[in-house]
């Protein structure tokens, strides 16, 4: 009977592992897994602000930022699974110019 079967049966299982065995398992596991993905490169337009940074700089509410994104006034960039905003776009709005895309 293996550990999975014991677990499925609801058995109260305790496992003792020596530290060196755990280290060896870690080495084997990390050797088997491909190296971490490289973060996507920043857009060529420059750096990006987070949502919180953008809200603070523009002095707006998060609902305004959402509305601007929906209307295309300030288009977010997907970066690392999060929405970011181009520094140049935010600076243009701060200068009073509307961002056109």
C-alpha positions in Angstrom: 0.0 0.0 0.0 1.4 3.4 -0.9 1.0 6.8 0.8 -1.8 7.9 -1.6 -3.9 4.9 -0.7 -3.3 5.4 3.0 -4.3 9.1 2.6 -7.5 8.2 0.6 -8.5 5.7 3.3 -8.2 8.5 5.9 -5.3 7.0 7.7 -3.4 9.1 10.2 0.0 8.9 8.6 3.2 10.5 10.0 6.4 10.5 7.9 9.9 11.1 9.2 12.5 12.3 6.8 16.1 12.9 7.5 17.3 16.4 6.6 19.9 15.1 4.1 17.2 13.0 2.3 15.0 16.1 2.0 18.0 18.1 0.6 18.7 15.3 -1.9 15.0 15.2 -3.0 15.1 19.0 -3.4 18.2 18.8 -5.6 16.6 16.1 -7.7 13.4 18.1 -8.0 15.0 21.3 -9.0 17.2 19.5 -11.5 14.1 18.0 -13.1 12.2 21.3 -13.4 13.0 23.7 -16.2 14.6 27.0 -15.1 12.2 29.8 -14.2 10.7 31.8 -17.0 12.4 35.0 -17.8 10.2 38.0 -17.0 8.8 39.6 -20.1 10.7 42.6 -21.3 9.3 46.1 -20.6 7.7 47.8 -23.6 10.0 49.9 -25.6 8.1 53.0 -24.5 9.9 52.9 -21.2 9.1 52.1 -17.6 5.7 51.2 -16.2 3.7 52.4 -13.2 1.6 50.1 -11.0 -2.1 50.8 -10.6 -1.6 52.3 -7.2 1.3 54.5 -8.4 -0.9 55.7 -11.3 -3.8 56.5 -9.1 -1.6 58.4 -6.7 0.2 60.4 -9.4 -3.0 61.4 -11.2 -5.0 62.0 -8.0 -7.9 59.9 -9.2 -10.0 57.1 -7.9 -9.6 53.5 -9.0 -13.0 53.6 -10.7 -11.8 56.5 -12.8 -8.7 54.6 -13.8 -11.0 51.6 -14.7 -13.3 53.9 -16.8 -10.3 55.4 -18.6 -9.0 52.0 -19.5 -12.4 50.9 -20.8 -12.7 54.1 -22.9 -9.1 53.9 -24.2 -8.1 57.2 -22.6 -5.3 55.5 -20.6 -4.6 52.0 -22.0 -3.0 49.5 -19.5 -0.2 47.1 -20.4 -0.4 43.5 -19.3 2.9 42.8 -17.5 3.5 39.8 -15.4 -0.2 39.1 -15.2 -0.9 42.6 -13.8 -2.1 45.8 -15.3 0.6 48.5 -15.6 0.6 51.9 -17.1 3.3 53.5 -19.3 5.1 56.3 -17.7 5.0 58.4 -20.9 1.2 58.0 -21.0 0.7 59.1 -17.4 3.1 62.0 -17.9 1.2 63.2 -21.0 -2.1 63.2 -19.0 -0.3 65.1 -16.1 0.8 67.7 -18.7 -2.8 68.2 -19.7 -2.6 66.4 -23.0 -5.0 63.6 -23.8 -3.4 60.2 -24.6 -4.3 59.0 -28.1 -3.9 55.4 -29.1 
